Amino acid sequence: MNERIKALMIKCNYVVDGTCDISREQKFAELIVQECCDIVEKNLYQNIGWNTSRAVRRHFGLGPEE
């Protein structure tokens, strides 16, 4: 699992032994969305919005490193 995803799981106190409740799952999802929004805003600010999806995939370890 990607280190960034692990860090988000820890940040929201997500438990990976099956004892997770809905509020933790909700918080985990919110953190992922916020990270994606941060990447989009950064790319738009740097005027490279066309490359945003690649940046999001790279950030979460789902795409090739450049």
PDB file of N, H, CA, C and O in Angstrom:
ATOM      1  N   MET A   1       0.847  -1.181   0.000  1.00  0.00           N
ATOM      2  CA  MET A   1       0.000   0.000   0.000  1.00  0.00           C
ATOM      3  C   MET A   1       0.886   1.236   0.000  1.00  0.00           C
ATOM      4  O   MET A   1       1.936   1.258   0.643  1.00  0.00           O
ATOM      5  N   ASN A   2       0.460   2.261  -0.723  1.00  0.00           N
ATOM      6  H   ASN A   2      -0.393   2.243  -1.245  1.00  0.00           H
ATOM      7  CA  ASN A   2       1.195   3.507  -0.822  1.00  0.00           C
ATOM      8  C   ASN A   2       1.363   4.160   0.545  1.00  0.00           C
ATOM      9  O   ASN A   2       0.442   4.138   1.362  1.00  0.00           O
ATOM     10  N   GLU A   3       2.511   4.730   0.792  1.00  0.00           N
ATOM     11  H   GLU A   3       3.258   4.748   0.128  1.00  0.00           H
ATOM     12  CA  GLU A   3       2.795   5.373   2.079  1.00  0.00           C
ATOM     13  C   GLU A   3       1.849   6.542   2.356  1.00  0.00           C
ATOM     14  O   GLU A   3       1.478   6.774   3.506  1.00  0.00           O
ATOM     15  N   ARG A   4       1.458   7.274   1.320  1.00  0.00           N
ATOM     16  H   ARG A   4       1.760   7.085   0.386  1.00  0.00           H
ATOM     17  CA  ARG A   4       0.547   8.412   1.507  1.00  0.00           C
ATOM     18  C   ARG A   4      -0.824   7.925   1.956  1.00  0.00           C
ATOM     19  O   ARG A   4      -1.453   8.541   2.816  1.00  0.00           O
ATOM     20  N   ILE A   5      -1.292   6.811   1.370  1.00  0.00           N
ATOM     21  H   ILE A   5      -0.781   6.311   0.672  1.00  0.00           H
ATOM     22  CA  ILE A   5      -2.583   6.252   1.778  1.00  0.00           C
ATOM     23  C   ILE A   5      -2.501   5.761   3.216  1.00  0.00           C
ATOM     24  O   ILE A   5      -3.433   5.970   3.993  1.00  0.00           O
ATOM     25  N   LYS A   6      -1.397   5.108   3.584  1.00  0.00           N
ATOM     26  H   LYS A   6      -0.639   4.938   2.953  1.00  0.00           H
ATOM     27  CA  LYS A   6      -1.221   4.667   4.977  1.00  0.00           C
ATOM     28  C   LYS A   6      -1.256   5.856   5.919  1.00  0.00           C
ATOM     29  O   LYS A   6      -1.879   5.792   6.979  1.00  0.00           O
ATOM     30  N   ALA A   7      -0.593   6.939   5.541  1.00  0.00           N
ATOM     31  H   ALA A   7      -0.087   6.991   4.680  1.00  0.00           H
ATOM     32  CA  ALA A   7      -0.568   8.131   6.391  1.00  0.00           C
ATOM     33  C   ALA A   7      -1.972   8.701   6.575  1.00  0.00           C
ATOM     34  O   ALA A   7      -2.324   9.146   7.667  1.00  0.00           O
ATOM     35  N   LEU A   8      -2.777   8.687   5.504  1.00  0.00           N
ATOM     36  H   LEU A   8      -2.490   8.326   4.617  1.00  0.00           H
ATOM     37  CA  LEU A   8      -4.149   9.174   5.619  1.00  0.00           C
ATOM     38  C   LEU A   8      -4.977   8.270   6.525  1.00  0.00           C
ATOM     39  O   LEU A   8      -5.807   8.746   7.300  1.00  0.00           O
ATOM     40  N   MET A   9      -4.747   6.968   6.424  1.00  0.00           N
ATOM     41  H   MET A   9      -4.072   6.581   5.795  1.00  0.00           H
ATOM     42  CA  MET A   9      -5.473   6.035   7.289  1.00  0.00           C
ATOM     43  C   MET A   9      -5.132   6.290   8.749  1.00  0.00           C
ATOM     44  O   MET A   9      -6.013   6.258   9.608  1.00  0.00           O
ATOM     45  N   ILE A  10      -3.875   6.540   9.032  1.00  0.00           N
ATOM     46  H   ILE A  10      -3.159   6.566   8.334  1.00  0.00           H
ATOM     47  CA  ILE A  10      -3.450   6.825  10.406  1.00  0.00           C
ATOM     48  C   ILE A  10      -4.041   8.148  10.874  1.00  0.00           C
ATOM     49  O   ILE A  10      -4.496   8.268  12.012  1.00  0.00           O
ATOM     50  N   LYS A  11      -4.032   9.140   9.989  1.00  0.00           N
ATOM     51  H   LYS A  11      -3.663   9.043   9.064  1.00  0.00           H
ATOM     52  CA  LYS A  11      -4.525  10.478  10.337  1.00  0.00           C
ATOM     53  C   LYS A  11      -5.988  10.444  10.767  1.00  0.00           C
ATOM     54  O   LYS A  11      -6.385  11.204  11.650  1.00  0.00           O
ATOM     55  N   CYS A  12      -6.789   9.584  10.164  1.00  0.00           N
ATOM     56  H   CYS A  12      -6.466   8.966   9.447  1.00  0.00           H
ATOM     57  CA  CYS A  12      -8.203   9.537  10.534  1.00  0.00           C
ATOM     58  C   CYS A  12      -8.514   8.382  11.498  1.00  0.00           C
ATOM     59  O   CYS A  12      -9.677   8.035  11.701  1.00  0.00           O
ATOM     60  N   ASN A  13      -7.476   7.798  12.082  1.00  0.00           N
ATOM     61  H   ASN A  13      -6.531   8.080  11.917  1.00  0.00           H
ATOM     62  CA  ASN A  13      -7.634   6.705  13.050  1.00  0.00           C
ATOM     63  C   ASN A  13      -8.370   5.504  12.465  1.00  0.00           C
ATOM     64  O   ASN A  13      -9.101   4.811  13.172  1.00  0.00           O
ATOM     65  N   TYR A  14      -8.175   5.265  11.183  1.00  0.00           N
ATOM     66  H   TYR A  14      -7.582   5.828  10.609  1.00  0.00           H
ATOM     67  CA  TYR A  14      -8.792   4.136  10.491  1.00  0.00           C
ATOM     68  C   TYR A  14      -8.151   2.854  10.986  1.00  0.00           C
ATOM     69  O   TYR A  14      -6.925   2.760  11.044  1.00  0.00           O
ATOM     70  N   VAL A  15      -8.943   1.884  11.337  1.00  0.00           N
ATOM     71  H   VAL A  15      -9.939   1.961  11.290  1.00  0.00           H
ATOM     72  CA  VAL A  15      -8.435   0.607  11.819  1.00  0.00           C
ATOM     73  C   VAL A  15      -8.642  -0.430  10.719  1.00  0.00           C
ATOM     74  O   VAL A  15      -9.746  -0.572  10.195  1.00  0.00           O
ATOM     75  N   VAL A  16      -7.586  -1.149  10.374  1.00  0.00           N
ATOM     76  H   VAL A  16      -6.689  -1.033  10.800  1.00  0.00           H
ATOM     77  CA  VAL A  16      -7.646  -2.069   9.241  1.00  0.00           C
ATOM     78  C   VAL A  16      -7.962  -3.495   9.676  1.00  0.00           C
ATOM     79  O   VAL A  16      -7.720  -4.429   8.913  1.00  0.00           O
ATOM     80  N   ASP A  17      -8.485  -3.685  10.852  1.00  0.00           N
ATOM     81  H   ASP A  17      -8.682  -2.925  11.472  1.00  0.00           H
ATOM     82  CA  ASP A  17      -8.802  -5.039  11.317  1.00  0.00           C
ATOM     83  C   ASP A  17     -10.296  -5.336  11.244  1.00  0.00           C
ATOM     84  O   ASP A  17     -10.776  -6.282  11.869  1.00  0.00           O
ATOM     85  N   GLY A  18     -11.028  -4.533  10.485  1.00  0.00           N
ATOM     86  H   GLY A  18     -10.639  -3.764   9.978  1.00  0.00           H
ATOM     87  CA  GLY A  18     -12.450  -4.769  10.327  1.00  0.00           C
ATOM     88  C   GLY A  18     -13.314  -4.063  11.348  1.00  0.00           C
ATOM     89  O   GLY A  18     -14.535  -4.217  11.317  1.00  0.00           O
ATOM     90  N   THR A  19     -12.725  -3.290  12.257  1.00  0.00           N
ATOM     91  H   THR A  19     -11.733  -3.165  12.282  1.00  0.00           H
ATOM     92  CA  THR A  19     -13.507  -2.627  13.281  1.00  0.00           C
ATOM     93  C   THR A  19     -13.740  -1.149  12.967  1.00  0.00           C
ATOM     94  O   THR A  19     -13.966  -0.333  13.860  1.00  0.00           O
ATOM     95  N   CYS A  20     -13.680  -0.841  11.714  1.00  0.00           N
ATOM     96  H   CYS A  20     -13.497  -1.504  10.988  1.00  0.00           H
ATOM     97  CA  CYS A  20     -13.869   0.533  11.255  1.00  0.00           C
ATOM     98  C   CYS A  20     -15.354   0.889  11.297  1.00  0.00           C
ATOM     99  O   CYS A  20     -16.204   0.061  10.970  1.00  0.00           O
ATOM    100  N   ASP A  21     -15.667   2.128  11.702  1.00  0.00           N
ATOM    101  H   ASP A  21     -14.977   2.801  11.968  1.00  0.00           H
ATOM    102  CA  ASP A  21     -17.054   2.565  11.654  1.00  0.00           C
ATOM    103  C   ASP A  21     -17.247   3.594  10.541  1.00  0.00           C
ATOM    104  O   ASP A  21     -16.276   4.079   9.961  1.00  0.00           O
ATOM    105  N   ILE A  22     -18.485   3.918  10.252  1.00  0.00           N
ATOM    106  H   ILE A  22     -19.274   3.524  10.724  1.00  0.00           H
ATOM    107  CA  ILE A  22     -18.813   4.805   9.136  1.00  0.00           C
ATOM    108  C   ILE A  22     -18.155   6.167   9.275  1.00  0.00           C
ATOM    109  O   ILE A  22     -17.700   6.721   8.275  1.00  0.00           O
ATOM    110  N   SER A  23     -18.087   6.723  10.466  1.00  0.00           N
ATOM    111  H   SER A  23     -18.456   6.273  11.279  1.00  0.00           H
ATOM    112  CA  SER A  23     -17.506   8.055  10.623  1.00  0.00           C
ATOM    113  C   SER A  23     -16.023   8.050  10.251  1.00  0.00           C
ATOM    114  O   SER A  23     -15.528   9.029   9.692  1.00  0.00           O
ATOM    115  N   ARG A  24     -15.319   6.984  10.546  1.00  0.00           N
ATOM    116  H   ARG A  24     -15.721   6.189  11.000  1.00  0.00           H
ATOM    117  CA  ARG A  24     -13.914   6.895  10.147  1.00  0.00           C
ATOM    118  C   ARG A  24     -13.777   6.733   8.651  1.00  0.00           C
ATOM    119  O   ARG A  24     -12.898   7.333   8.033  1.00  0.00           O
ATOM    120  N   GLU A  25     -14.648   5.921   8.064  1.00  0.00           N
ATOM    121  H   GLU A  25     -15.363   5.434   8.566  1.00  0.00           H
ATOM    122  CA  GLU A  25     -14.622   5.760   6.612  1.00  0.00           C
ATOM    123  C   GLU A  25     -14.929   7.089   5.929  1.00  0.00           C
ATOM    124  O   GLU A  25     -14.318   7.428   4.915  1.00  0.00           O
ATOM    125  N   GLN A  26     -15.876   7.840   6.485  1.00  0.00           N
ATOM    126  H   GLN A  26     -16.372   7.566   7.309  1.00  0.00           H
ATOM    127  CA  GLN A  26     -16.220   9.143   5.932  1.00  0.00           C
ATOM    128  C   GLN A  26     -15.022  10.085   6.016  1.00  0.00           C
ATOM    129  O   GLN A  26     -14.711  10.786   5.053  1.00  0.00           O
ATOM    130  N   LYS A  27     -14.354  10.101   7.159  1.00  0.00           N
ATOM    131  H   LYS A  27     -14.607   9.532   7.941  1.00  0.00           H
ATOM    132  CA  LYS A  27     -13.195  10.974   7.341  1.00  0.00           C
ATOM    133  C   LYS A  27     -12.078  10.577   6.367  1.00  0.00           C
ATOM    134  O   LYS A  27     -11.434  11.443   5.775  1.00  0.00           O
ATOM    135  N   PHE A  28     -11.855   9.290   6.206  1.00  0.00           N
ATOM    136  H   PHE A  28     -12.378   8.587   6.688  1.00  0.00           H
ATOM    137  CA  PHE A  28     -10.835   8.798   5.287  1.00  0.00           C
ATOM    138  C   PHE A  28     -11.132   9.284   3.865  1.00  0.00           C
ATOM    139  O   PHE A  28     -10.240   9.778   3.175  1.00  0.00           O
ATOM    140  N   ALA A  29     -12.375   9.145   3.435  1.00  0.00           N
ATOM    141  H   ALA A  29     -13.100   8.745   3.995  1.00  0.00           H
ATOM    142  CA  ALA A  29     -12.770   9.600   2.098  1.00  0.00           C
ATOM    143  C   ALA A  29     -12.579  11.107   1.962  1.00  0.00           C
ATOM    144  O   ALA A  29     -12.099  11.576   0.931  1.00  0.00           O
ATOM    145  N   GLU A  30     -12.946  11.867   2.983  1.00  0.00           N
ATOM    146  H   GLU A  30     -13.337  11.485   3.821  1.00  0.00           H
ATOM    147  CA  GLU A  30     -12.789  13.322   2.942  1.00  0.00           C
ATOM    148  C   GLU A  30     -11.324  13.718   2.810  1.00  0.00           C
ATOM    149  O   GLU A  30     -10.998  14.656   2.083  1.00  0.00           O
ATOM    150  N   LEU A  31     -10.449  13.018   3.501  1.00  0.00           N
ATOM    151  H   LEU A  31     -10.714  12.256   4.092  1.00  0.00           H
ATOM    152  CA  LEU A  31      -9.019  13.314   3.416  1.00  0.00           C
ATOM    153  C   LEU A  31      -8.469  13.044   2.018  1.00  0.00           C
ATOM    154  O   LEU A  31      -7.657  13.817   1.509  1.00  0.00           O
ATOM    155  N   ILE A  32      -8.907  11.958   1.402  1.00  0.00           N
ATOM    156  H   ILE A  32      -9.567  11.331   1.815  1.00  0.00           H
ATOM    157  CA  ILE A  32      -8.462  11.653   0.041  1.00  0.00           C
ATOM    158  C   ILE A  32      -8.943  12.734  -0.918  1.00  0.00           C
ATOM    159  O   ILE A  32      -8.177  13.214  -1.753  1.00  0.00           O
ATOM    160  N   VAL A  33     -10.201  13.113  -0.799  1.00  0.00           N
ATOM    161  H   VAL A  33     -10.823  12.723  -0.121  1.00  0.00           H
ATOM    162  CA  VAL A  33     -10.740  14.160  -1.676  1.00  0.00           C
ATOM    163  C   VAL A  33      -9.980  15.462  -1.475  1.00  0.00           C
ATOM    164  O   VAL A  33      -9.655  16.146  -2.446  1.00  0.00           O
ATOM    165  N   GLN A  34      -9.693  15.811  -0.226  1.00  0.00           N
ATOM    166  H   GLN A  34      -9.957  15.256   0.563  1.00  0.00           H
ATOM    167  CA  GLN A  34      -8.965  17.053   0.042  1.00  0.00           C
ATOM    168  C   GLN A  34      -7.571  17.029  -0.587  1.00  0.00           C
ATOM    169  O   GLN A  34      -7.121  18.031  -1.142  1.00  0.00           O
ATOM    170  N   GLU A  35      -6.895  15.890  -0.498  1.00  0.00           N
ATOM    171  H   GLU A  35      -7.260  15.076  -0.047  1.00  0.00           H
ATOM    172  CA  GLU A  35      -5.567  15.779  -1.113  1.00  0.00           C
ATOM    173  C   GLU A  35      -5.664  15.962  -2.629  1.00  0.00           C
ATOM    174  O   GLU A  35      -4.821  16.629  -3.227  1.00  0.00           O
ATOM    175  N   CYS A  36      -6.687  15.373  -3.250  1.00  0.00           N
ATOM    176  H   CYS A  36      -7.373  14.831  -2.764  1.00  0.00           H
ATOM    177  CA  CYS A  36      -6.866  15.535  -4.692  1.00  0.00           C
ATOM    178  C   CYS A  36      -7.124  16.997  -5.040  1.00  0.00           C
ATOM    179  O   CYS A  36      -6.560  17.517  -6.003  1.00  0.00           O
ATOM    180  N   CYS A  37      -7.965  17.654  -4.269  1.00  0.00           N
ATOM    181  H   CYS A  37      -8.423  17.232  -3.486  1.00  0.00           H
ATOM    182  CA  CYS A  37      -8.250  19.074  -4.504  1.00  0.00           C
ATOM    183  C   CYS A  37      -6.985  19.911  -4.374  1.00  0.00           C
ATOM    184  O   CYS A  37      -6.760  20.827  -5.165  1.00  0.00           O
ATOM    185  N   ASP A  38      -6.165  19.602  -3.385  1.00  0.00           N
ATOM    186  H   ASP A  38      -6.347  18.858  -2.743  1.00  0.00           H
ATOM    187  CA  ASP A  38      -4.906  20.338  -3.203  1.00  0.00           C
ATOM    188  C   ASP A  38      -4.007  20.203  -4.434  1.00  0.00           C
ATOM    189  O   ASP A  38      -3.383  21.173  -4.865  1.00  0.00           O
ATOM    190  N   ILE A  39      -3.948  19.001  -4.989  1.00  0.00           N
ATOM    191  H   ILE A  39      -4.455  18.214  -4.638  1.00  0.00           H
ATOM    192  CA  ILE A  39      -3.118  18.768  -6.174  1.00  0.00           C
ATOM    193  C   ILE A  39      -3.672  19.538  -7.371  1.00  0.00           C
ATOM    194  O   ILE A  39      -2.915  20.150  -8.125  1.00  0.00           O
ATOM    195  N   VAL A  40      -4.990  19.507  -7.542  1.00  0.00           N
ATOM    196  H   VAL A  40      -5.605  19.009  -6.929  1.00  0.00           H
ATOM    197  CA  VAL A  40      -5.615  20.233  -8.650  1.00  0.00           C
ATOM    198  C   VAL A  40      -5.320  21.727  -8.529  1.00  0.00           C
ATOM    199  O   VAL A  40      -4.918  22.365  -9.502  1.00  0.00           O
ATOM    200  N   GLU A  41      -5.520  22.282  -7.336  1.00  0.00           N
ATOM    201  H   GLU A  41      -5.846  21.764  -6.546  1.00  0.00           H
ATOM    202  CA  GLU A  41      -5.268  23.711  -7.136  1.00  0.00           C
ATOM    203  C   GLU A  41      -3.815  24.066  -7.407  1.00  0.00           C
ATOM    204  O   GLU A  41      -3.528  25.093  -8.022  1.00  0.00           O
ATOM    205  N   LYS A  42      -2.898  23.223  -6.952  1.00  0.00           N
ATOM    206  H   LYS A  42      -3.130  22.389  -6.452  1.00  0.00           H
ATOM    207  CA  LYS A  42      -1.476  23.480  -7.181  1.00  0.00           C
ATOM    208  C   LYS A  42      -1.171  23.485  -8.684  1.00  0.00           C
ATOM    209  O   LYS A  42      -0.468  24.366  -9.179  1.00  0.00           O
ATOM    210  N   ASN A  43      -1.704  22.498  -9.397  1.00  0.00           N
ATOM    211  H   ASN A  43      -2.275  21.782  -8.995  1.00  0.00           H
ATOM    212  CA  ASN A  43      -1.450  22.420 -10.833  1.00  0.00           C
ATOM    213  C   ASN A  43      -2.066  23.598 -11.578  1.00  0.00           C
ATOM    214  O   ASN A  43      -1.463  24.116 -12.517  1.00  0.00           O
ATOM    215  N   LEU A  44      -3.246  24.022 -11.175  1.00  0.00           N
ATOM    216  H   LEU A  44      -3.736  23.601 -10.412  1.00  0.00           H
ATOM    217  CA  LEU A  44      -3.875  25.165 -11.828  1.00  0.00           C
ATOM    218  C   LEU A  44      -3.094  26.444 -11.541  1.00  0.00           C
ATOM    219  O   LEU A  44      -2.929  27.295 -12.415  1.00  0.00           O
ATOM    220  N   TYR A  45      -2.617  26.566 -10.308  1.00  0.00           N
ATOM    221  H   TYR A  45      -2.751  25.874  -9.598  1.00  0.00           H
ATOM    222  CA  TYR A  45      -1.822  27.735  -9.940  1.00  0.00           C
ATOM    223  C   TYR A  45      -0.536  27.789 -10.768  1.00  0.00           C
ATOM    224  O   TYR A  45      -0.084  28.867 -11.153  1.00  0.00           O
ATOM    225  N   GLN A  46       0.044  26.631 -11.036  1.00  0.00           N
ATOM    226  H   GLN A  46      -0.323  25.754 -10.724  1.00  0.00           H
ATOM    227  CA  GLN A  46       1.281  26.557 -11.817  1.00  0.00           C
ATOM    228  C   GLN A  46       0.989  26.511 -13.316  1.00  0.00           C
ATOM    229  O   GLN A  46       1.897  26.358 -14.133  1.00  0.00           O
ATOM    230  N   ASN A  47      -0.307  26.648 -13.667  1.00  0.00           N
ATOM    231  H   ASN A  47      -1.045  26.773 -13.004  1.00  0.00           H
ATOM    232  CA  ASN A  47      -0.735  26.657 -15.064  1.00  0.00           C
ATOM    233  C   ASN A  47      -0.394  25.359 -15.802  1.00  0.00           C
ATOM    234  O   ASN A  47      -0.049  25.380 -16.984  1.00  0.00           O
ATOM    235  N   ILE A  48      -0.493  24.238 -15.094  1.00  0.00           N
ATOM    236  H   ILE A  48      -0.773  24.222 -14.134  1.00  0.00           H
ATOM    237  CA  ILE A  48      -0.280  22.934 -15.721  1.00  0.00           C
ATOM    238  C   ILE A  48      -1.475  22.020 -15.447  1.00  0.00           C
ATOM    239  O   ILE A  48      -1.305  20.828 -15.190  1.00  0.00           O
ATOM    240  N   GLY A  49      -2.673  22.580 -15.503  1.00  0.00           N
ATOM    241  H   GLY A  49      -2.811  23.548 -15.711  1.00  0.00           H
ATOM    242  CA  GLY A  49      -3.895  21.829 -15.218  1.00  0.00           C
ATOM    243  C   GLY A  49      -4.086  20.608 -16.090  1.00  0.00           C
ATOM    244  O   GLY A  49      -4.693  19.627 -15.660  1.00  0.00           O
ATOM    245  N   TRP A  50      -3.574  20.651 -17.318  1.00  0.00           N
ATOM    246  H   TRP A  50      -3.081  21.448 -17.668  1.00  0.00           H
ATOM    247  CA  TRP A  50      -3.725  19.521 -18.236  1.00  0.00           C
ATOM    248  C   TRP A  50      -3.057  18.266 -17.708  1.00  0.00           C
ATOM    249  O   TRP A  50      -3.381  17.167 -18.159  1.00  0.00           O
ATOM    250  N   ASN A  51      -2.137  18.396 -16.770  1.00  0.00           N
ATOM    251  H   ASN A  51      -1.874  19.289 -16.404  1.00  0.00           H
ATOM    252  CA  ASN A  51      -1.372  17.269 -16.245  1.00  0.00           C
ATOM    253  C   ASN A  51      -1.866  16.823 -14.867  1.00  0.00           C
ATOM    254  O   ASN A  51      -1.198  16.041 -14.192  1.00  0.00           O
ATOM    255  N   THR A  52      -3.021  17.313 -14.455  1.00  0.00           N
ATOM    256  H   THR A  52      -3.564  17.948 -15.004  1.00  0.00           H
ATOM    257  CA  THR A  52      -3.497  17.082 -13.100  1.00  0.00           C
ATOM    258  C   THR A  52      -3.802  15.620 -12.799  1.00  0.00           C
ATOM    259  O   THR A  52      -3.430  15.128 -11.734  1.00  0.00           O
ATOM    260  N   SER A  53      -4.455  14.927 -13.690  1.00  0.00           N
ATOM    261  H   SER A  53      -4.757  15.326 -14.556  1.00  0.00           H
ATOM    262  CA  SER A  53      -4.798  13.529 -13.394  1.00  0.00           C
ATOM    263  C   SER A  53      -3.544  12.692 -13.188  1.00  0.00           C
ATOM    264  O   SER A  53      -3.519  11.808 -12.332  1.00  0.00           O
ATOM    265  N   ARG A  54      -2.518  12.963 -13.961  1.00  0.00           N
ATOM    266  H   ARG A  54      -2.539  13.681 -14.656  1.00  0.00           H
ATOM    267  CA  ARG A  54      -1.250  12.253 -13.793  1.00  0.00           C
ATOM    268  C   ARG A  54      -0.631  12.581 -12.429  1.00  0.00           C
ATOM    269  O   ARG A  54      -0.079  11.705 -11.765  1.00  0.00           O
ATOM    270  N   ALA A  55      -0.726  13.830 -12.026  1.00  0.00           N
ATOM    271  H   ALA A  55      -1.175  14.543 -12.566  1.00  0.00           H
ATOM    272  CA  ALA A  55      -0.168  14.246 -10.736  1.00  0.00           C
ATOM    273  C   ALA A  55      -0.899  13.562  -9.581  1.00  0.00           C
ATOM    274  O   ALA A  55      -0.271  13.158  -8.602  1.00  0.00           O
ATOM    275  N   VAL A  56      -2.212  13.431  -9.689  1.00  0.00           N
ATOM    276  H   VAL A  56      -2.723  13.759 -10.484  1.00  0.00           H
ATOM    277  CA  VAL A  56      -2.991  12.762  -8.640  1.00  0.00           C
ATOM    278  C   VAL A  56      -2.601  11.285  -8.568  1.00  0.00           C
ATOM    279  O   VAL A  56      -2.379  10.752  -7.480  1.00  0.00           O
ATOM    280  N   ARG A  57      -2.519  10.625  -9.723  1.00  0.00           N
ATOM    281  H   ARG A  57      -2.699  11.058 -10.606  1.00  0.00           H
ATOM    282  CA  ARG A  57      -2.122   9.213  -9.724  1.00  0.00           C
ATOM    283  C   ARG A  57      -0.732   9.026  -9.122  1.00  0.00           C
ATOM    284  O   ARG A  57      -0.520   8.116  -8.321  1.00  0.00           O
ATOM    285  N   ARG A  58       0.204   9.874  -9.501  1.00  0.00           N
ATOM    286  H   ARG A  58       0.032  10.613 -10.153  1.00  0.00           H
ATOM    287  CA  ARG A  58       1.570   9.791  -8.963  1.00  0.00           C
ATOM    288  C   ARG A  58       1.574   9.997  -7.456  1.00  0.00           C
ATOM    289  O   ARG A  58       2.263   9.280  -6.730  1.00  0.00           O
ATOM    290  N   HIS A  59       0.807  10.974  -6.983  1.00  0.00           N
ATOM    291  H   HIS A  59       0.248  11.556  -7.572  1.00  0.00           H
ATOM    292  CA  HIS A  59       0.760  11.300  -5.558  1.00  0.00           C
ATOM    293  C   HIS A  59       0.337  10.090  -4.715  1.00  0.00           C
ATOM    294  O   HIS A  59       0.847   9.876  -3.616  1.00  0.00           O
ATOM    295  N   PHE A  60      -0.601   9.308  -5.251  1.00  0.00           N
ATOM    296  H   PHE A  60      -1.015   9.482  -6.145  1.00  0.00           H
ATOM    297  CA  PHE A  60      -1.095   8.142  -4.522  1.00  0.00           C
ATOM    298  C   PHE A  60      -0.420   6.842  -4.947  1.00  0.00           C
ATOM    299  O   PHE A  60      -0.853   5.757  -4.559  1.00  0.00           O
ATOM    300  N   GLY A  61       0.633   6.952  -5.741  1.00  0.00           N
ATOM    301  H   GLY A  61       0.985   7.833  -6.057  1.00  0.00           H
ATOM    302  CA  GLY A  61       1.413   5.771  -6.116  1.00  0.00           C
ATOM    303  C   GLY A  61       0.730   4.896  -7.149  1.00  0.00           C
ATOM    304  O   GLY A  61       0.977   3.691  -7.197  1.00  0.00           O
ATOM    305  N   LEU A  62      -0.122   5.479  -7.974  1.00  0.00           N
ATOM    306  H   LEU A  62      -0.322   6.458  -7.936  1.00  0.00           H
ATOM    307  CA  LEU A  62      -0.861   4.703  -8.968  1.00  0.00           C
ATOM    308  C   LEU A  62      -0.400   4.921 -10.386  1.00  0.00           C
ATOM    309  O   LEU A  62      -0.988   4.371 -11.316  1.00  0.00           O
ATOM    310  N   GLY A  63       0.642   5.712 -10.575  1.00  0.00           N
ATOM    311  H   GLY A  63       1.121   6.159  -9.819  1.00  0.00           H
ATOM    312  CA  GLY A  63       1.125   5.994 -11.916  1.00  0.00           C
ATOM    313  C   GLY A  63       2.641   5.992 -11.942  1.00  0.00           C
ATOM    314  O   GLY A  63       3.293   5.901 -10.902  1.00  0.00           O
ATOM    315  N   PRO A  64       3.185   6.090 -13.124  1.00  0.00           N
ATOM    316  CA  PRO A  64       4.658   6.083 -13.235  1.00  0.00           C
ATOM    317  C   PRO A  64       5.271   7.345 -12.641  1.00  0.00           C
ATOM    318  O   PRO A  64       4.714   8.437 -12.751  1.00  0.00           O
ATOM    319  N   GLU A  65       6.408   7.175 -12.024  1.00  0.00           N
ATOM    320  H   GLU A  65       6.861   6.288 -11.935  1.00  0.00           H
ATOM    321  CA  GLU A  65       7.165   8.310 -11.491  1.00  0.00           C
ATOM    322  C   GLU A  65       7.843   9.022 -12.641  1.00  0.00           C
ATOM    323  O   GLU A  65       8.253   8.396 -13.618  1.00  0.00           O
ATOM    324  N   GLU A  66       7.958  10.323 -12.523  1.00  0.00           N
ATOM    325  H   GLU A  66       7.625  10.832 -11.729  1.00  0.00           H
ATOM    326  CA  GLU A  66       8.654  11.084 -13.572  1.00  0.00           C
ATOM    327  C   GLU A  66       9.761  11.883 -12.962  1.00  0.00           C
ATOM    328  O   GLU A  66      10.472  12.596 -13.671  1.00  0.00           O
TER     329      GLU A  66
END
